[in-house]
Amino acid sequence: MNKPSSTLSNTVQRRKDRFIKTFASRSGFVREQGIYEKLKGSGLVPTMLSAQDGTIETQYEEGTNFYEFFLAAGNDPAKQAACFELFFSWYRRYRELTNISIGETDFRDFIVQGDSLMCLDLEHCRPGSAEEDVARLACMLALYPKGYTGAGLDSAKLFICVGSSYLNWHPETLAKAVPAAADGIEGSLGLKKHPGMALYLAAYFTTAGAVLAGGRSSRMHQDKRQMEVDGRTMLEASTSLVAAMPQRMVSVAKGEDVQFPGFETICDEREDIGPLEGIVRCLRVSRQPWTLFLTCDMPLLTDKLLRLFLSYPKEDADVFLFEAGGRIQTFPLLLRTENAVRALQEALDKDERKVQDALMNRLKVRRIRAEDFKDFAPRMLWNINTPEDYQEITK
C-alpha cells in the first residue's frame, strides 16, 4: 500500500486512483513541482497528473512498503543486499536527475513494484549531499527501533558496502556526516547518546579491510589459511571481520592465485620480503582514507574487540596498534592510507623489512590498551604459527 504522507501544514487525500496534495506555502508547491518535473517519465515517482493553484495531483500507486520488504529479508545477508541494491539503483538515478538530497525521507516512503522502487513522498527533498543521505539511512538501520544491536550494525555496514559499488561518494565527507546523523536519530528516538559507536560506524564505513595471507606457513608444515577453527577456516575467520567494509582485499604472495568471494586479490611484486610488501601493495590499491590490516592466523580476534579498536578518534595519529601486557601487537593494524603508503614505501626502498620499526620511525603512532576492553583475553590477539599453537586453541 501507499504510505499516506502529511505534515502539520500540507494535506494529502486520496480520490479513487489519485493522490491530491495541497500545499500551505507557495514555495513548497513550486519546489515539489520542480522535482516532479525533473523526474518526469523516470518511473522513480508516481506520475504527476496536474499541478496548479498550490495543489499537485499524482497517480495512485500500489506496491509493498519497502521497509516491510526489508524486514521480510530477516538477517539473511544475501536478501538484505538485494534490498539495498534495489534502493541504490533508485537513488543513483534520482541523484543523476535532481542532484538534491532526499532529506528526512526514509525507507517507509518507498514501495516495491516488481523489481523496481518508487518514492511516494518528495516532501523532504532539498539541497544536500549524497553522503548526508547515506549516513542518515545507515544510522537508521543501526539504531531503529530501540538502539544499537548487532543485527542493526550488520545491516548498516552491509548498506554502506552495497552503496559503495553504486555511488562515488567522498569518504571523508561521509565520515563527518555519520556522527551528526547518529546524534539526530538518537535524539528523535529518545535514546542515550553513544558517540563511541558513531565513531566506530564512521570508521568502518570509510576503511578498506585487508587480510594478509601470503606467508609460507613454514612452521605449521601446512597451509594454515585452510585450517579450521570452530567450523571455519582461519582465512574465513579473518575475512568475516571486514566482509562489509566498502573495500576488501586479500594479500597473497607473488604468483599465488587465491580467490575469495567479494575480495580483491593483491599479489606481492617481490618474493620473500615479508608482510611489509603486502601492506604497501594494499595501501597503493586502497581507495579509502584508512586501511585496516589483519592476518589470516588470528582466528580468535572478535568483532567486539575490533569495534573498540576502530572507535578511537583519528585526528592525532597515522597508526593505531594494540598494546597488551605492555607489549605492542603489530596486528590488527590501522593506517592512515595517504601518509602510510609514502612512509612504508620509503622503508621498503631502503630494504627495511620490520613492520613495527618502519611504523615507529616514520609515522605518528597511537597505542590502544587492549585491557581497556572489559572482556579482553590475551588469546584474542594470538597468532597461530605452529602445530602446538593450533592444538592449544582447538583442544
Contacts in CASP RR format, 6 or more apart in sequence:
PFRMAT RR
TARGET T0000
AUTHOR 0000-0000-0000
METHOD contacts of the structure
MODEL  1
MNKPSSTLSNTVQRRKDRFIKTFASRSGFVREQGIYEKLKGSGLVPTMLS
AQDGTIETQYEEGTNFYEFFLAAGNDPAKQAACFELFFSWYRRYRELTNI
SIGETDFRDFIVQGDSLMCLDLEHCRPGSAEEDVARLACMLALYPKGYTG
AGLDSAKLFICVGSSYLNWHPETLAKAVPAAADGIEGSLGLKKHPGMALY
LAAYFTTAGAVLAGGRSSRMHQDKRQMEVDGRTMLEASTSLVAAMPQRMV
SVAKGEDVQFPGFETICDEREDIGPLEGIVRCLRVSRQPWTLFLTCDMPL
LTDKLLRLFLSYPKEDADVFLFEAGGRIQTFPLLLRTENAVRALQEALDK
DERKVQDALMNRLKVRRIRAEDFKDFAPRMLWNINTPEDYQEITK
1 62 0 8 1.000
1 63 0 8 1.000
1 65 0 8 1.000
1 111 0 8 1.000
2 14 0 8 1.000
2 19 0 8 1.000
2 60 0 8 1.000
2 61 0 8 1.000
2 62 0 8 1.000
2 63 0 8 1.000
2 111 0 8 1.000
2 120 0 8 1.000
3 65 0 8 1.000
3 108 0 8 1.000
3 109 0 8 1.000
3 111 0 8 1.000
3 120 0 8 1.000
3 121 0 8 1.000
4 12 0 8 1.000
4 14 0 8 1.000
5 12 0 8 1.000
5 21 0 8 1.000
5 109 0 8 1.000
5 120 0 8 1.000
5 121 0 8 1.000
5 123 0 8 1.000
6 12 0 8 1.000
7 123 0 8 1.000
9 23 0 8 1.000
9 24 0 8 1.000
9 25 0 8 1.000
10 21 0 8 1.000
10 22 0 8 1.000
10 23 0 8 1.000
10 24 0 8 1.000
10 123 0 8 1.000
11 21 0 8 1.000
11 22 0 8 1.000
12 19 0 8 1.000
12 20 0 8 1.000
12 21 0 8 1.000
12 22 0 8 1.000
13 19 0 8 1.000
13 20 0 8 1.000
14 20 0 8 1.000
14 60 0 8 1.000
16 60 0 8 1.000
17 59 0 8 1.000
17 60 0 8 1.000
18 49 0 8 1.000
18 57 0 8 1.000
18 58 0 8 1.000
18 59 0 8 1.000
18 60 0 8 1.000
19 46 0 8 1.000
19 57 0 8 1.000
19 58 0 8 1.000
19 59 0 8 1.000
19 60 0 8 1.000
20 55 0 8 1.000
20 56 0 8 1.000
20 57 0 8 1.000
21 32 0 8 1.000
21 55 0 8 1.000
21 56 0 8 1.000
21 57 0 8 1.000
21 58 0 8 1.000
22 54 0 8 1.000
22 55 0 8 1.000
23 29 0 8 1.000
23 32 0 8 1.000
23 54 0 8 1.000
23 55 0 8 1.000
23 56 0 8 1.000
26 54 0 8 1.000
29 51 0 8 1.000
29 54 0 8 1.000
29 55 0 8 1.000
29 56 0 8 1.000
31 125 0 8 1.000
32 56 0 8 1.000
32 122 0 8 1.000
32 123 0 8 1.000
32 125 0 8 1.000
33 48 0 8 1.000
33 51 0 8 1.000
33 56 0 8 1.000
35 98 0 8 1.000
35 100 0 8 1.000
35 122 0 8 1.000
35 125 0 8 1.000
36 45 0 8 1.000
36 48 0 8 1.000
36 51 0 8 1.000
36 56 0 8 1.000
36 58 0 8 1.000
36 122 0 8 1.000
37 48 0 8 1.000
38 97 0 8 1.000
38 98 0 8 1.000
39 45 0 8 1.000
39 94 0 8 1.000
39 97 0 8 1.000
39 98 0 8 1.000
40 48 0 8 1.000
41 47 0 8 1.000
42 93 0 8 1.000
42 97 0 8 1.000
43 116 0 8 1.000
43 118 0 8 1.000
44 90 0 8 1.000
44 93 0 8 1.000
44 94 0 8 1.000
44 97 0 8 1.000
44 117 0 8 1.000
44 118 0 8 1.000
44 119 0 8 1.000
45 58 0 8 1.000
45 118 0 8 1.000
45 119 0 8 1.000
45 120 0 8 1.000
45 122 0 8 1.000
46 58 0 8 1.000
46 59 0 8 1.000
46 60 0 8 1.000
46 61 0 8 1.000
46 118 0 8 1.000
46 120 0 8 1.000
47 58 0 8 1.000
47 59 0 8 1.000
48 56 0 8 1.000
48 57 0 8 1.000
48 58 0 8 1.000
49 57 0 8 1.000
49 58 0 8 1.000
49 59 0 8 1.000
50 56 0 8 1.000
50 57 0 8 1.000
51 57 0 8 1.000
61 111 0 8 1.000
61 113 0 8 1.000
61 118 0 8 1.000
61 120 0 8 1.000
62 111 0 8 1.000
62 113 0 8 1.000
63 111 0 8 1.000
63 112 0 8 1.000
63 113 0 8 1.000
63 118 0 8 1.000
64 111 0 8 1.000
64 112 0 8 1.000
65 108 0 8 1.000
65 110 0 8 1.000
65 111 0 8 1.000
65 112 0 8 1.000
66 83 0 8 1.000
66 86 0 8 1.000
66 87 0 8 1.000
66 107 0 8 1.000
66 108 0 8 1.000
66 110 0 8 1.000
66 111 0 8 1.000
66 112 0 8 1.000
66 117 0 8 1.000
67 106 0 8 1.000
67 107 0 8 1.000
67 108 0 8 1.000
67 110 0 8 1.000
69 83 0 8 1.000
69 112 0 8 1.000
70 80 0 8 1.000
70 83 0 8 1.000
70 107 0 8 1.000
73 79 0 8 1.000
73 80 0 8 1.000
73 82 0 8 1.000
73 83 0 8 1.000
74 80 0 8 1.000
75 151 0 8 1.000
75 154 0 8 1.000
77 154 0 8 1.000
77 158 0 8 1.000
80 155 0 8 1.000
80 158 0 8 1.000
81 158 0 8 1.000
81 161 0 8 1.000
81 162 0 8 1.000
84 158 0 8 1.000
84 159 0 8 1.000
84 162 0 8 1.000
84 163 0 8 1.000
85 162 0 8 1.000
85 166 0 8 1.000
86 112 0 8 1.000
86 115 0 8 1.000
86 116 0 8 1.000
86 117 0 8 1.000
87 107 0 8 1.000
87 110 0 8 1.000
87 117 0 8 1.000
88 162 0 8 1.000
88 163 0 8 1.000
88 166 0 8 1.000
88 167 0 8 1.000
89 117 0 8 1.000
89 166 0 8 1.000
90 110 0 8 1.000
90 116 0 8 1.000
90 117 0 8 1.000
90 118 0 8 1.000
90 119 0 8 1.000
91 102 0 8 1.000
91 130 0 8 1.000
91 133 0 8 1.000
91 166 0 8 1.000
91 167 0 8 1.000
92 166 0 8 1.000
92 167 0 8 1.000
94 102 0 8 1.000
94 119 0 8 1.000
95 130 0 8 1.000
95 167 0 8 1.000
98 125 0 8 1.000
100 125 0 8 1.000
100 126 0 8 1.000
100 127 0 8 1.000
100 128 0 8 1.000
101 125 0 8 1.000
101 126 0 8 1.000
101 127 0 8 1.000
101 128 0 8 1.000
101 129 0 8 1.000
101 130 0 8 1.000
101 132 0 8 1.000
101 133 0 8 1.000
102 119 0 8 1.000
102 124 0 8 1.000
102 125 0 8 1.000
102 133 0 8 1.000
103 124 0 8 1.000
103 125 0 8 1.000
103 126 0 8 1.000
103 128 0 8 1.000
103 132 0 8 1.000
103 133 0 8 1.000
103 136 0 8 1.000
104 124 0 8 1.000
105 119 0 8 1.000
105 121 0 8 1.000
105 122 0 8 1.000
105 123 0 8 1.000
105 124 0 8 1.000
105 125 0 8 1.000
106 137 0 8 1.000
106 140 0 8 1.000
107 137 0 8 1.000
107 140 0 8 1.000
109 119 0 8 1.000
109 120 0 8 1.000
109 121 0 8 1.000
110 117 0 8 1.000
110 118 0 8 1.000
110 119 0 8 1.000
110 120 0 8 1.000
111 117 0 8 1.000
111 118 0 8 1.000
111 120 0 8 1.000
129 173 0 8 1.000
129 177 0 8 1.000
130 167 0 8 1.000
130 169 0 8 1.000
131 169 0 8 1.000
131 170 0 8 1.000
131 173 0 8 1.000
131 174 0 8 1.000
131 177 0 8 1.000
132 177 0 8 1.000
132 181 0 8 1.000
134 159 0 8 1.000
134 160 0 8 1.000
134 163 0 8 1.000
134 167 0 8 1.000
134 169 0 8 1.000
134 174 0 8 1.000
134 177 0 8 1.000
135 174 0 8 1.000
135 177 0 8 1.000
135 178 0 8 1.000
135 180 0 8 1.000
135 181 0 8 1.000
135 205 0 8 1.000
136 177 0 8 1.000
136 181 0 8 1.000
136 185 0 8 1.000
137 159 0 8 1.000
138 156 0 8 1.000
138 159 0 8 1.000
138 160 0 8 1.000
138 178 0 8 1.000
138 181 0 8 1.000
138 201 0 8 1.000
138 205 0 8 1.000
139 156 0 8 1.000
139 178 0 8 1.000
139 181 0 8 1.000
139 182 0 8 1.000
139 185 0 8 1.000
139 198 0 8 1.000
139 201 0 8 1.000
140 185 0 8 1.000
141 152 0 8 1.000
141 155 0 8 1.000
141 156 0 8 1.000
141 159 0 8 1.000
142 148 0 8 1.000
142 152 0 8 1.000
142 153 0 8 1.000
142 155 0 8 1.000
142 156 0 8 1.000
142 182 0 8 1.000
142 197 0 8 1.000
142 201 0 8 1.000
143 152 0 8 1.000
143 182 0 8 1.000
143 185 0 8 1.000
143 186 0 8 1.000
143 189 0 8 1.000
143 191 0 8 1.000
144 185 0 8 1.000
144 189 0 8 1.000
145 189 0 8 1.000
146 189 0 8 1.000
146 191 0 8 1.000
147 186 0 8 1.000
147 189 0 8 1.000
147 191 0 8 1.000
148 194 0 8 1.000
148 197 0 8 1.000
153 201 0 8 1.000
154 244 0 8 1.000
156 201 0 8 1.000
157 201 0 8 1.000
157 204 0 8 1.000
157 205 0 8 1.000
157 244 0 8 1.000
157 245 0 8 1.000
158 244 0 8 1.000
160 204 0 8 1.000
160 205 0 8 1.000
160 244 0 8 1.000
160 246 0 8 1.000
161 243 0 8 1.000
161 244 0 8 1.000
161 245 0 8 1.000
161 246 0 8 1.000
163 246 0 8 1.000
164 246 0 8 1.000
164 247 0 8 1.000
171 205 0 8 1.000
171 206 0 8 1.000
171 246 0 8 1.000
171 287 0 8 1.000
171 288 0 8 1.000
171 289 0 8 1.000
172 206 0 8 1.000
172 289 0 8 1.000
174 202 0 8 1.000
174 205 0 8 1.000
174 206 0 8 1.000
175 202 0 8 1.000
175 203 0 8 1.000
175 205 0 8 1.000
175 206 0 8 1.000
175 289 0 8 1.000
176 202 0 8 1.000
178 198 0 8 1.000
178 201 0 8 1.000
178 202 0 8 1.000
178 205 0 8 1.000
179 195 0 8 1.000
179 198 0 8 1.000
179 199 0 8 1.000
179 202 0 8 1.000
182 194 0 8 1.000
182 197 0 8 1.000
182 198 0 8 1.000
182 201 0 8 1.000
183 193 0 8 1.000
183 195 0 8 1.000
183 198 0 8 1.000
185 191 0 8 1.000
186 192 0 8 1.000
186 193 0 8 1.000
186 194 0 8 1.000
187 193 0 8 1.000
196 311 0 8 1.000
197 311 0 8 1.000
199 310 0 8 1.000
199 311 0 8 1.000
199 312 0 8 1.000
199 313 0 8 1.000
200 307 0 8 1.000
200 310 0 8 1.000
200 311 0 8 1.000
203 290 0 8 1.000
203 310 0 8 1.000
203 311 0 8 1.000
203 314 0 8 1.000
204 244 0 8 1.000
204 245 0 8 1.000
204 310 0 8 1.000
205 246 0 8 1.000
206 246 0 8 1.000
206 288 0 8 1.000
206 289 0 8 1.000
206 290 0 8 1.000
207 245 0 8 1.000
207 246 0 8 1.000
207 288 0 8 1.000
207 289 0 8 1.000
207 290 0 8 1.000
207 291 0 8 1.000
207 292 0 8 1.000
207 310 0 8 1.000
207 334 0 8 1.000
208 245 0 8 1.000
208 246 0 8 1.000
208 247 0 8 1.000
208 248 0 8 1.000
208 249 0 8 1.000
208 282 0 8 1.000
208 286 0 8 1.000
208 287 0 8 1.000
208 288 0 8 1.000
208 290 0 8 1.000
208 291 0 8 1.000
208 292 0 8 1.000
208 337 0 8 1.000
209 242 0 8 1.000
209 245 0 8 1.000
209 247 0 8 1.000
209 248 0 8 1.000
209 249 0 8 1.000
209 291 0 8 1.000
209 292 0 8 1.000
209 293 0 8 1.000
209 294 0 8 1.000
210 242 0 8 1.000
210 248 0 8 1.000
210 249 0 8 1.000
210 250 0 8 1.000
210 251 0 8 1.000
210 266 0 8 1.000
210 279 0 8 1.000
210 282 0 8 1.000
210 286 0 8 1.000
210 291 0 8 1.000
210 292 0 8 1.000
210 293 0 8 1.000
210 294 0 8 1.000
211 235 0 8 1.000
211 238 0 8 1.000
211 239 0 8 1.000
211 242 0 8 1.000
211 249 0 8 1.000
211 250 0 8 1.000
211 251 0 8 1.000
211 263 0 8 1.000
211 293 0 8 1.000
211 294 0 8 1.000
211 295 0 8 1.000
211 296 0 8 1.000
212 251 0 8 1.000
212 275 0 8 1.000
212 278 0 8 1.000
212 279 0 8 1.000
212 293 0 8 1.000
212 294 0 8 1.000
212 295 0 8 1.000
212 296 0 8 1.000
212 331 0 8 1.000
213 225 0 8 1.000
213 235 0 8 1.000
213 238 0 8 1.000
213 250 0 8 1.000
213 251 0 8 1.000
213 252 0 8 1.000
213 258 0 8 1.000
213 295 0 8 1.000
213 296 0 8 1.000
214 251 0 8 1.000
214 252 0 8 1.000
214 253 0 8 1.000
214 256 0 8 1.000
214 268 0 8 1.000
214 278 0 8 1.000
214 296 0 8 1.000
215 253 0 8 1.000
215 274 0 8 1.000
216 253 0 8 1.000
217 223 0 8 1.000
217 224 0 8 1.000
217 225 0 8 1.000
219 385 0 8 1.000
219 386 0 8 1.000
220 227 0 8 1.000
220 384 0 8 1.000
220 385 0 8 1.000
220 386 0 8 1.000
220 387 0 8 1.000
220 390 0 8 1.000
221 387 0 8 1.000
224 234 0 8 1.000
224 296 0 8 1.000
224 297 0 8 1.000
224 384 0 8 1.000
224 385 0 8 1.000
224 390 0 8 1.000
225 233 0 8 1.000
225 234 0 8 1.000
225 235 0 8 1.000
225 258 0 8 1.000
225 296 0 8 1.000
225 297 0 8 1.000
226 233 0 8 1.000
226 234 0 8 1.000
226 235 0 8 1.000
227 233 0 8 1.000
227 234 0 8 1.000
227 384 0 8 1.000
227 390 0 8 1.000
228 234 0 8 1.000
229 237 0 8 1.000
229 299 0 8 1.000
229 300 0 8 1.000
229 384 0 8 1.000
229 393 0 8 1.000
229 394 0 8 1.000
230 237 0 8 1.000
230 299 0 8 1.000
232 240 0 8 1.000
234 296 0 8 1.000
234 297 0 8 1.000
234 298 0 8 1.000
234 299 0 8 1.000
234 384 0 8 1.000
235 250 0 8 1.000
235 260 0 8 1.000
235 296 0 8 1.000
237 298 0 8 1.000
237 299 0 8 1.000
237 301 0 8 1.000
238 294 0 8 1.000
238 295 0 8 1.000
238 296 0 8 1.000
238 298 0 8 1.000
238 299 0 8 1.000
238 301 0 8 1.000
239 248 0 8 1.000
239 250 0 8 1.000
239 260 0 8 1.000
239 263 0 8 1.000
241 294 0 8 1.000
241 301 0 8 1.000
241 303 0 8 1.000
241 306 0 8 1.000
242 248 0 8 1.000
242 292 0 8 1.000
242 294 0 8 1.000
243 262 0 8 1.000
245 288 0 8 1.000
245 292 0 8 1.000
246 288 0 8 1.000
247 264 0 8 1.000
247 286 0 8 1.000
247 287 0 8 1.000
247 288 0 8 1.000
248 262 0 8 1.000
248 263 0 8 1.000
248 264 0 8 1.000
249 263 0 8 1.000
249 264 0 8 1.000
249 265 0 8 1.000
249 266 0 8 1.000
249 282 0 8 1.000
249 285 0 8 1.000
249 286 0 8 1.000
250 258 0 8 1.000
250 260 0 8 1.000
250 263 0 8 1.000
250 264 0 8 1.000
250 265 0 8 1.000
250 266 0 8 1.000
251 266 0 8 1.000
251 267 0 8 1.000
251 268 0 8 1.000
251 278 0 8 1.000
251 279 0 8 1.000
251 281 0 8 1.000
251 282 0 8 1.000
252 258 0 8 1.000
252 265 0 8 1.000
252 266 0 8 1.000
252 267 0 8 1.000
252 268 0 8 1.000
253 267 0 8 1.000
253 268 0 8 1.000
253 271 0 8 1.000
254 267 0 8 1.000
254 268 0 8 1.000
254 269 0 8 1.000
254 270 0 8 1.000
254 271 0 8 1.000
255 267 0 8 1.000
256 267 0 8 1.000
257 265 0 8 1.000
258 265 0 8 1.000
259 265 0 8 1.000
264 285 0 8 1.000
266 278 0 8 1.000
266 281 0 8 1.000
266 282 0 8 1.000
266 285 0 8 1.000
267 281 0 8 1.000
268 277 0 8 1.000
268 278 0 8 1.000
268 281 0 8 1.000
269 277 0 8 1.000
269 281 0 8 1.000
270 277 0 8 1.000
273 348 0 8 1.000
273 353 0 8 1.000
274 353 0 8 1.000
275 295 0 8 1.000
275 355 0 8 1.000
276 344 0 8 1.000
276 347 0 8 1.000
276 348 0 8 1.000
276 352 0 8 1.000
276 353 0 8 1.000
276 354 0 8 1.000
276 355 0 8 1.000
276 358 0 8 1.000
277 348 0 8 1.000
279 293 0 8 1.000
279 333 0 8 1.000
279 335 0 8 1.000
279 344 0 8 1.000
279 355 0 8 1.000
280 341 0 8 1.000
280 344 0 8 1.000
280 345 0 8 1.000
280 348 0 8 1.000
282 291 0 8 1.000
282 293 0 8 1.000
283 291 0 8 1.000
283 335 0 8 1.000
283 337 0 8 1.000
283 340 0 8 1.000
283 341 0 8 1.000
283 344 0 8 1.000
284 341 0 8 1.000
286 337 0 8 1.000
286 341 0 8 1.000
288 337 0 8 1.000
289 336 0 8 1.000
289 337 0 8 1.000
289 338 0 8 1.000
290 314 0 8 1.000
290 334 0 8 1.000
290 335 0 8 1.000
290 336 0 8 1.000
290 337 0 8 1.000
291 334 0 8 1.000
291 335 0 8 1.000
291 337 0 8 1.000
291 340 0 8 1.000
292 310 0 8 1.000
292 332 0 8 1.000
292 333 0 8 1.000
292 334 0 8 1.000
292 335 0 8 1.000
293 331 0 8 1.000
293 332 0 8 1.000
293 333 0 8 1.000
293 334 0 8 1.000
293 335 0 8 1.000
294 301 0 8 1.000
294 331 0 8 1.000
294 332 0 8 1.000
295 331 0 8 1.000
295 383 0 8 1.000
297 383 0 8 1.000
297 384 0 8 1.000
297 385 0 8 1.000
298 331 0 8 1.000
298 332 0 8 1.000
298 381 0 8 1.000
298 382 0 8 1.000
298 383 0 8 1.000
298 384 0 8 1.000
299 384 0 8 1.000
299 393 0 8 1.000
300 379 0 8 1.000
300 380 0 8 1.000
300 381 0 8 1.000
300 382 0 8 1.000
300 393 0 8 1.000
301 332 0 8 1.000
301 380 0 8 1.000
301 381 0 8 1.000
302 380 0 8 1.000
304 373 0 8 1.000
304 375 0 8 1.000
305 370 0 8 1.000
305 373 0 8 1.000
305 375 0 8 1.000
305 376 0 8 1.000
305 380 0 8 1.000
306 332 0 8 1.000
308 368 0 8 1.000
308 372 0 8 1.000
308 373 0 8 1.000
309 320 0 8 1.000
309 322 0 8 1.000
309 332 0 8 1.000
309 334 0 8 1.000
309 368 0 8 1.000
310 334 0 8 1.000
312 320 0 8 1.000
312 366 0 8 1.000
312 368 0 8 1.000
314 336 0 8 1.000
316 364 0 8 1.000
316 366 0 8 1.000
317 336 0 8 1.000
317 363 0 8 1.000
317 364 0 8 1.000
317 365 0 8 1.000
317 366 0 8 1.000
318 335 0 8 1.000
318 336 0 8 1.000
318 339 0 8 1.000
318 340 0 8 1.000
318 343 0 8 1.000
318 363 0 8 1.000
318 364 0 8 1.000
318 365 0 8 1.000
319 333 0 8 1.000
319 334 0 8 1.000
319 335 0 8 1.000
319 336 0 8 1.000
319 340 0 8 1.000
319 359 0 8 1.000
319 363 0 8 1.000
319 364 0 8 1.000
319 365 0 8 1.000
319 366 0 8 1.000
320 333 0 8 1.000
320 334 0 8 1.000
320 365 0 8 1.000
320 366 0 8 1.000
320 368 0 8 1.000
321 328 0 8 1.000
321 329 0 8 1.000
321 330 0 8 1.000
321 333 0 8 1.000
321 334 0 8 1.000
321 359 0 8 1.000
321 365 0 8 1.000
321 366 0 8 1.000
321 367 0 8 1.000
321 368 0 8 1.000
322 328 0 8 1.000
322 329 0 8 1.000
322 332 0 8 1.000
322 367 0 8 1.000
322 368 0 8 1.000
322 369 0 8 1.000
322 370 0 8 1.000
322 381 0 8 1.000
323 329 0 8 1.000
323 367 0 8 1.000
323 368 0 8 1.000
323 369 0 8 1.000
323 370 0 8 1.000
324 369 0 8 1.000
324 370 0 8 1.000
324 371 0 8 1.000
324 376 0 8 1.000
324 378 0 8 1.000
324 381 0 8 1.000
325 370 0 8 1.000
325 371 0 8 1.000
325 378 0 8 1.000
328 356 0 8 1.000
328 367 0 8 1.000
329 370 0 8 1.000
329 381 0 8 1.000
330 355 0 8 1.000
330 356 0 8 1.000
331 381 0 8 1.000
331 383 0 8 1.000
333 355 0 8 1.000
335 363 0 8 1.000
336 363 0 8 1.000
339 363 0 8 1.000
340 363 0 8 1.000
343 358 0 8 1.000
343 359 0 8 1.000
343 362 0 8 1.000
343 363 0 8 1.000
344 358 0 8 1.000
344 359 0 8 1.000
344 362 0 8 1.000
346 362 0 8 1.000
347 353 0 8 1.000
347 357 0 8 1.000
347 358 0 8 1.000
347 361 0 8 1.000
347 362 0 8 1.000
352 358 0 8 1.000
359 365 0 8 1.000
370 376 0 8 1.000
370 380 0 8 1.000
370 381 0 8 1.000
379 393 0 8 1.000
382 389 0 8 1.000
382 393 0 8 1.000
383 389 0 8 1.000
384 390 0 8 1.000
384 393 0 8 1.000
END
